[in-house]
Amino acid sequence: MTNRGALVAAAEANVAALRQNRYPGRGIVIGMTPDGRRMAQVYWIMGRSENSRNRIFVAEPDGSVRTAARDPAKLADPSLIIYYPVRQAGDAHIVTNGDQTDTIAEAIAAGGTFEDALRTRTFEPDAPNYTPRISGIVRPGDPAAAYRLAILKTNLGDPSQTQRHFFTYERALAGFGHLIHTYAGDGNPLPSFEGEPRLVPLFDDAEETLEFYWRLLDEENRISLLVKTIPLDGGKADIKIRNKQREEEKPT
């Protein structure tokens, strides 16, 4: 039987590490709410440059989410920062940190797999950082996996080799998810995430989950965060979004 105390202790340690990380970059959490009725996906973006910080999340009527420039006049380079982090293809709920969202959605629609889609992609071409591509998928009813995560990265910063790490979670643990993010911390160049996804907590209330992770992220560098909840009974998914730029525009 699973030692829940050990799970809680591990999750608390990973939360503490995230709190101390000034620049984890973009992050994905996937897991199950404590009530066992919904899967949850969390995604956030951070930014150090003016171009990266000039972004918001925008929800679309079809349930997808795109990044957009808060001020289009200040958008210097849309590549790598304007994309759909969240999309749905049939029963597949996809979340990624780049345009590989479209690659995965197109593969699923054509009868392919999450893993095969990502074998056609590599890390981002933003030398010298070579930012990892992180991706996740939930397909309710999939007998092989409650959720999957993946990270595509260099071998210790060497772009001549792509490492493709795939993580399959056959069963979700109520109240917990797994976290991957792009960077191990701040630096120049930025050091890539290392190791396996980290166990972290989730909550029944999506607003509580959103607030929890928003407060964990560095106040200066956090930009936008979303929480998507996916009912396991086939109900409609719900998405909640927080944009830093919108908060700054609120009247005092």
Secondary structure, DSSP 8 states (H G I E B T S, - for coil): ---HHHHHHHHHHHHHHHHH-S---SEEEEEE-TTSSEEEEEEEEE-SSHHHHSEEEEE-TTS-EEEEESSGGG----TTTSS-SEEEETTEEEEESSTHHHHHHHHHHTT--HHHHHTT--S-S-TTT---EEEEEE-TT-TT-SEEEEEEEEETTEEEEEEEEEEEESS--BTEEEEEESBSSS-SS--B--SS-EEEE--SSHHHHHHHHHHHS-TTTEEEEEEEEEETTS---EEEEEEHHHHHHS--
